[in-house]
Amino acid sequence: MSVAVSRDQEFLQGIARIAVDAAAPNADEVDREARFPVESITALREAQALSAFVPSELGGGGVSFEAIAAACFELGRSCGASAMVFAMHQIQVATIVRHLEPDSWFEHYLRDIASEQRLIASVTSEVGTGGDMSRSIAAVEPVGEGRWQFEKQAPTVSYGAHADDLLTTLRRSPKAEPGDQVCVLTKRGQHELQQTGTWDPLGMRGTCSPGNVVRAELPLEQVLSTGFATVMNESMVPISHILWSHLWLGIATDAFDRARAFVRAAAKRKPGEPLPMAIRLSQLMSELSLLRAEVSSGLAAFVAASAGDRSELSQMSTILRFNNLKIAASEQAPRVCTGALGVCGIVGFKNDTPFSVGRHLRDTMSACLMVANERIHETNASLLLIAKEV
Ligand SMILES: Cc1cc2nc3c(=O)[nH]c(=O)nc-3n(C[C@H](O)[C@H](O)[C@H](O)COP(=O)(O)OP(=O)(O)OC[C@H]3O[C@@H](n4cnc5c(N)ncnc54)[C@H](O)[C@@H]3O)c2cc1C
């Protein structure tokens, strides 16, 4: 077995333990109280999982992107909020790793993630542009002596109060166009978060994502040198869509497993009697298989497109491919959870049975809002008019 394969296996064994021992037992309480999944994130820190994707030469775990995606799936099966926090952090880490310049400030920063297990939150959405990641209103502006500052009105900052650092998108300067953006990393102590709202949502309650005004002052070296348009196409958007869809698949898989357990329990109680819900379970399995196939082919396509110079990731057909993954997975995951509810009936509807799927349904209902599907359709519609091949 190669070193890389055994590294991935060891990492995933650790994640499976955390999913069972820390994420699953606390998932209902995290959801009910809309509280941060502290047990999962503490366990992930202890297992050095926050730096799993940091290259080993920088002190990280050096695991593959496929292993990170598998970890999101595994955590999603136990606790959607834990999986989402993990996925969002890994999106930021992977973005930095993939656009790293040798000997840059960011190289030292990745070493800090490995040694200190720092947790990064994301500030891409903005009041005024919504989930349109490709435009910013707030800008970085010089304040003298090589230092810069910004203030951004953020409608949703997941686990902002629990994060060590923030990755924020901004206009390159006060005179820059909305699409001329950069990515800026600020560490705790360099930024201040002023909470502007509450967080009592329908689902993904443990992500603790209220609005905030983010103010920061930082040295120029903490601006990622690659322009955000490239970062967005080559990394942030496809990686978000892949990791999110893996955790949505995880949640849907657990809902299906609960429905299956319900049908098996019913079959045991009435051996030999026809079970109409067993037919529904079979139909549900087809729905889950569709989701699984789309998610795994999206991952394979991304890994293949990342192998070379990554230029394929900026082609219109590829952008459409990963946008479609997000739309399909975000619609299919709640469909599977609704189907599981149909199989289980009232014991699935109740919040306190082994077959409860209310949390699963509510968590997956956030999927179509995490960058509104209508926005993605609008982008796709424009691309379809000009793309040569799709
Ligand atoms: C659980 C969760 C956690 C999140 N965490 C973060 C985070 O940590 N950091 C972060 O930056 N963001 C985060 N987001 C994303 C962020 O909340 C939203 O993307 C952003 O606030 C946009 O909000 P909005 O729903 O008002 O969408 P908008 O994009 O502003 O859209 C508003 C409405 O207009 C519709 N609409 C928009 N464009 C079109 C169009 N072209 N055609 C038709 N209808 C359209 C949408 O469907 C929607 O109904 C998170 C979202 C969720 C659900």
The ligand as a Gaussian input file, in Angstrom:
#p B3LYP/6-31G(d) Opt

LIG

0 1
 C      -26.519000      27.648000       6.558000
 C      -25.876000      28.714000       5.749000
 C      -24.616000      29.157000       6.091000
 C      -23.991000      30.145000       5.336000
 N      -22.757000      30.567000       5.714000
 C      -22.144000      31.541000       5.016000
 C      -20.856000      32.014000       5.420000
 O      -20.275000      31.538000       6.386000
 N      -20.276000      32.972000       4.688000
 C      -20.864000      33.502000       3.590000
 O      -20.268000      34.363000       2.969000
 N      -22.094000      33.091000       3.175000
 C      -22.742000      32.118000       3.865000
 N      -23.979000      31.669000       3.476000
 C      -24.552000      32.175000       2.224000
 C      -25.355000      33.410000       2.408000
 O      -26.184000      33.377000       3.499000
 C      -26.242000      33.708000       1.240000
 O      -25.716000      33.233000       0.057000
 C      -26.375000      35.195000       1.109000
 O      -26.693000      35.763000       2.337000
 C      -27.407000      35.519000       0.117000
 O      -28.627000      35.566000       0.734000
 P      -30.020000      35.470000       0.010000
 O      -30.627000      34.156000       0.290000
 O      -30.784000      36.672000       0.376000
 O      -29.700000      35.371000      -1.527000
 P      -29.551000      36.401000      -2.654000
 O      -28.495000      35.810000      -3.520000
 O      -29.376000      37.798000      -2.253000
 O      -30.969000      36.245000      -3.291000
 C      -32.169000      36.736000      -2.681000
 C      -33.371000      36.136000      -3.353000
 O      -33.369000      36.520000      -4.720000
 C      -33.384000      35.375000      -5.541000
 N      -32.515000      35.612000      -6.670000
 C      -31.242000      36.025000      -6.626000
 N      -30.764000      36.132000      -7.881000
 C      -31.750000      35.755000      -8.689000
 C      -31.878000      35.661000     -10.090000
 N      -30.880000      35.966000     -10.870000
 N      -33.051000      35.239000     -10.608000
 C      -34.075000      34.933000      -9.799000
 N      -34.032000      35.037000      -8.464000
 C      -32.880000      35.427000      -7.918000
 C      -32.881000      34.230000      -4.688000
 O      -33.410000      32.993000      -5.087000
 C      -33.397000      34.619000      -3.340000
 O      -34.710000      34.178000      -3.196000
 C      -24.635000      30.690000       4.201000
 C      -25.906000      30.234000       3.862000
 C      -26.532000      29.266000       4.612000
 C      -27.888000      28.807000       4.220000

